[in-house]
């Protein structure tokens, strides 16, 4: 019996272009219940990255995968086929990396493997922190993460005032202001409303942070099927006689950033809903020398209009180290063979 333990050194979340480092340990364990122990032999072992694309079969009609063609060797259960028994479609399979051949482990013995990644010469000029006395290997391991994170910070920190007039068929309701439309996972989407210059009174509004999942037409299970919507955060407020207000919607760390593939795409948006009065609603008046306490009661019935508006935004990935804290995937796993 041999136990195989695989551990990802920096958590289970990675950015595209990163180096995935994994320590694989083979152990010939000795347990308290063991009555005898003997050496174990493994003929060979290999490691590879395998990515399987899964979809909802009720919404997506995937074409047959190229790797499902008839293969005499694949019919033999002793042949390693990474996606055997998997649903969906294989979109990435790196060439297998042979770890060893003919490994013999004595009782209680263990051996581990992590290949050292060789950085190209041009990466020697990558920015580093001169105030930290770090091991050179650690600097190399974290360099790609730092560069990718810096690019994300640059893209999502740019601020530019975006103003939108909120109107319906009866006139102007107010203004909406947002300082950027590109965010990263974990940020808060903040916006402000100004109803002070509106001609139409706004009674209530709601803002929802949503994702739209679109299936490309050629892969739709049913022709013309609508997009799948998911709401991640929502703010609702009654705003009659309110001059200015704001909202803040957090983007969950467990959410998926925007992406586009040949099969499906995921887009983010802010979905607004407004309830406006058809007639003016006068605010309560209080006399200057009024001594009695007066309670203002709103109208029992108001004729209203409702309308909605969608504002597309872009959501990028976040620092993978931060996302690893809320990931549902474990950084290590083990099997016994």
C-alpha positions in Angstrom: 0.0 0.0 0.0 1.3 3.4 -1.0 -0.2 6.8 -0.1 0.1 9.6 -2.6 -0.2 13.2 -1.2 -0.4 16.2 -3.6 -0.2 19.7 -2.1 -0.4 23.0 -3.9 2.1 25.4 -2.3 0.2 28.6 -2.8 -3.5 27.6 -2.6 -5.9 26.3 -5.2 -6.6 29.5 -7.1 -4.3 30.7 -10.0 -4.2 33.4 -12.6 -3.7 32.6 -16.3 0.1 32.5 -17.0 1.1 31.5 -13.5 3.3 28.6 -12.7 1.4 25.9 -10.8 3.6 24.4 -8.1 2.7 21.1 -6.5 4.6 18.9 -4.2 3.8 15.2 -4.7 4.9 12.8 -1.9 4.8 9.0 -2.1 4.7 7.3 1.3 4.9 3.6 2.3 3.1 4.1 5.6 3.4 2.0 8.8 0.3 2.0 10.9 -0.4 0.8 14.4 -2.6 -2.0 13.0 0.1 -3.2 10.6 1.2 -6.8 11.5 3.9 -6.9 8.8 5.6 -4.4 6.5 7.3 -4.9 3.2 8.8 -2.7 0.5 6.6 -1.4 -2.2 7.5 -0.8 -5.9 5.9 1.7 -8.3 6.7 1.2 -12.0 6.3 4.9 -13.0 4.3 8.1 -12.2 3.5 11.2 -14.2 1.8 14.5 -13.6 -0.2 16.8 -15.9 -2.7 19.6 -15.9 -6.1 18.5 -17.1 -9.1 20.9 -17.6 -12.6 19.6 -18.2 -15.3 21.9 -19.3 -18.7 21.1 -17.7 -22.0 22.6 -18.6 -25.7 22.2 -17.9 -26.9 19.6 -20.3 -30.4 21.1 -20.2 -29.1 24.4 -21.6 -26.0 23.6 -23.6 -25.6 21.1 -26.5 -21.9 20.4 -26.7 -20.4 18.7 -29.8 -18.6 15.4 -29.3 -15.1 15.8 -28.1 -12.2 14.9 -30.4 -10.8 12.7 -27.7 -13.8 10.4 -27.8 -12.7 8.8 -31.1 -12.2 5.1 -31.0 -9.0 4.1 -29.4 -8.0 0.5 -28.9 -5.6 1.3 -26.0 -8.2 3.4 -24.2 -10.5 0.4 -23.9 -7.9 -1.2 -21.6 -8.5 -0.1 -18.0 -4.8 -0.2 -17.2 -4.2 2.7 -19.7 -4.3 6.1 -18.0 -7.0 8.3 -19.6 -7.5 11.5 -17.5 -11.0 12.3 -18.7 -12.3 8.7 -18.6 -15.9 8.8 -17.1 -16.0 12.6 -17.1 -18.8 14.6 -18.7 -18.3 17.7 -20.7 -15.4 18.5 -23.0 -11.6 18.5 -22.4 -10.3 22.0 -23.3 -6.7 21.6 -21.9 -4.4 18.7 -21.3 -0.7 19.3 -20.9 1.8 16.6 -21.9 2.4 14.2 -19.0 5.6 14.9 -17.0 7.3 11.7 -15.9 8.2 11.9 -12.2 10.1 8.6 -11.9 10.5 5.0 -13.0 10.9 2.0 -10.8 10.5 3.7 -7.4 11.0 1.4 -4.4 9.9 2.5 -0.9 10.9 0.7 2.2 8.4 0.6 5.1 8.0 4.1 6.6 10.0 5.7 3.7 8.7 8.6 1.6 9.9 10.6 -1.4 8.7 13.9 -2.8 9.0 15.8 -6.2 8.7 19.7 -7.3 10.2 20.7 -10.3 12.1 24.0 -10.3 10.7 26.5 -12.9 13.3 28.1 -15.1 12.5 31.8 -15.7 13.3 33.4 -19.0 16.3 35.8 -18.9 14.1 38.9 -19.6 12.3 38.4 -16.3 15.4 39.3 -14.4 14.4 43.0 -14.7 11.0 42.4 -13.1 10.4 44.7 -10.1 11.3 43.5 -6.7 11.2 44.8 -3.1 14.7 45.9 -2.1 13.7 46.2 1.5 12.9 42.5 2.0 15.7 40.0 2.4 14.0 37.1 0.6 15.4 33.9 -0.7 16.0 34.1 -4.5 13.7 31.1 -5.2 10.9 32.8 -3.3 11.3 35.9 -5.4 11.1 33.9 -8.6 8.0 32.0 -7.4 6.1 35.1 -6.5 7.2 37.3 -9.4 4.5 36.3 -11.8 1.8 36.7 -9.2 3.1 40.2 -8.3 3.2 41.3 -12.0 -0.3 39.9 -12.7 -1.7 41.5 -9.5 -0.1 44.9 -10.5 -1.8 44.7 -13.9 -5.1 44.1 -12.2 -4.6 47.0 -9.8 -3.7 49.3 -12.7 -6.8 48.3 -14.7 -9.3 48.6 -11.8 -7.9 51.7 -10.1 -8.5 54.0 -13.0 -11.3 56.4 -12.1 -13.3 58.5 -14.6 -16.6 60.2 -13.7 -19.6 58.6 -15.6 -22.8 60.6 -15.4 -26.2 59.3 -16.6 -29.5 61.1 -16.9 -32.4 59.0 -15.6 -35.5 59.8 -17.6 -38.8 58.2 -18.6 -41.5 59.2 -21.1 -42.8 61.9 -18.7 -39.5 63.7 -18.1 -36.3 63.7 -16.1 -36.1 61.7 -12.9 -32.6 62.5 -11.7 -28.9 61.7 -12.3 -26.8 58.7 -11.6 -23.0 58.9 -11.0 -20.4 56.2 -10.9 -16.7 56.6 -10.9 -15.6 53.5 -12.8 -17.1 50.6 -14.6 -14.2 48.1 -14.3 -13.8 46.2 -11.0 -12.1 43.2 -9.6 -13.6 40.4 -7.5 -14.0 41.5 -3.8 -14.4 45.2 -4.5 -17.6 47.3 -3.8 -19.6 48.9 -6.6 -20.5 52.4 -5.3 -22.8 54.8 -7.1 -24.8 58.0 -6.2 -28.2 59.4 -7.1 -29.2 63.0 -7.4 -32.9 63.6 -7.5 -32.8 67.3 -6.7 -33.1 68.4 -10.3 -35.7 65.9 -11.4 -39.1 66.8 -12.8 -40.7 63.5 -11.9 -40.7 62.4 -8.3 -39.0 59.0 -7.6 -40.8 57.0 -4.9 -38.5 54.0 -4.8 -35.5 52.5 -6.6 -33.5 49.2 -6.4 -30.1 48.3 -7.7 -29.1 44.7 -8.3 -25.6 43.3 -9.1 -26.2 40.6 -11.6 -24.4 38.2 -14.0 -25.7 37.2 -17.4 -24.8 33.8 -18.7 -25.2 33.6 -22.5 -25.0 30.4 -24.5 -23.7 30.9 -28.1 -26.5 30.3 -30.6 -25.0 27.2 -32.2 -24.7 25.5 -28.8 -28.2 26.4 -27.4 -30.3 23.4 -26.4 -33.4 25.3 -27.5 -33.3 28.0 -30.2 -33.7 31.5 -28.8 -33.3 30.5 -25.2 -32.9 33.5 -22.8 -29.8 34.3 -20.8 -29.5 32.9 -17.3 -29.5 35.7 -14.7 -28.0 35.5 -11.1 -28.3 38.2 -8.5 -25.3 38.6 -6.1 -26.2 41.7 -4.2 -29.2 44.1 -4.0 -30.0 47.5 -2.6 -33.5 48.9 -2.3 -34.6 52.3 -0.9 -37.6 54.5 -0.6 -36.5 58.0 -1.8 -39.6 60.3 -1.9 -38.4 63.9 -1.2 -34.8 62.6 -1.1 -32.3 65.0 -2.8 -29.2 62.7 -2.8 -28.4 59.1 -1.8 -26.0 56.3 -2.7 -25.6 52.5 -2.6 -22.7 50.1 -2.1 -22.8 46.5 -3.5 -20.0 44.1 -2.7 -18.7 41.7 -5.4 -18.4 38.3 -3.6 -14.9 36.8 -3.5 -16.5 33.5 -4.5 -18.0 34.9 -7.7 -16.7 34.3 -11.3 -15.1 37.2 -13.2 -16.3 38.2 -16.7 -15.2 35.8 -19.5 -16.0 34.8 -23.1 -15.5 31.4 -24.7 -16.8 29.9 -28.0 -19.5 28.1 -26.1 -20.7 30.5 -23.3 -20.0 34.0 -22.0 -20.5 35.6 -18.6 -21.2 39.3 -18.3 -21.8 41.5 -15.3 -24.3 44.4 -15.0 -26.1 46.7 -12.7 -29.9 46.3 -13.0 -31.9 49.4 -11.9 -35.6 49.5 -11.2 -37.4 52.8 -10.6 -40.9 53.6 -9.3 -42.0 57.1 -10.2 -45.2 59.1 -9.5 -47.3 60.4 -12.4 -48.4 63.5 -10.5 -46.3 65.8 -8.2 -46.2 64.8 -4.6 -46.0 67.9 -2.4 -43.7 67.7 0.7 -45.1 68.4 4.2 -45.1 72.0 5.2 -44.4 73.2 8.8 -45.2 76.7 9.9 -42.4 78.7 11.5 -44.3 79.2 14.8 -46.0 75.8 14.8 -46.1 74.6 18.4 -48.2 71.4 17.9 -46.7 68.2 16.8 -48.0 67.2 13.4 -47.5 63.8 11.8 -47.3 63.9 8.0 -49.0 60.9 6.4 -48.3 60.0 2.8 -51.1 59.6 0.2 -53.0 56.4 0.4 -53.0 56.0 -3.4 -50.6 57.2 -6.0 -50.6 56.5 -9.7 -47.1 55.3 -10.6 -44.9 54.2 -13.5 -42.2 51.7 -13.3 -39.2 51.3 -15.6 -35.8 49.5 -15.6 -32.3 50.1 -16.9 -29.2 47.9 -17.3 -25.7 49.3 -17.0 -22.9 46.8 -18.2 -19.8 46.6 -16.0 -16.7 44.5 -16.3 -15.4 42.3 -13.4 -11.8 41.1 -13.5 -10.1 38.4 -11.3 -8.6 39.4 -8.0 -5.4 38.4 -6.2 -5.3 34.6 -6.3 -3.9 34.4 -2.7 -7.0 36.4 -1.5 -9.4 34.2 -3.4 -7.8 31.1 -2.0 -9.1 31.9 1.4 -12.8 31.5 0.3 -12.2 28.8 -2.3 -14.1 25.5 -1.8 -11.2 23.6 -3.2 -8.6 22.1 -0.9 -4.9 22.9 -1.3 -4.0 19.2 -0.7 -5.4 15.8 -1.4 -4.4 12.2 -1.0 -5.2 8.8 -2.4 -4.1 5.3 -1.4 -3.0 2.8 -4.1 
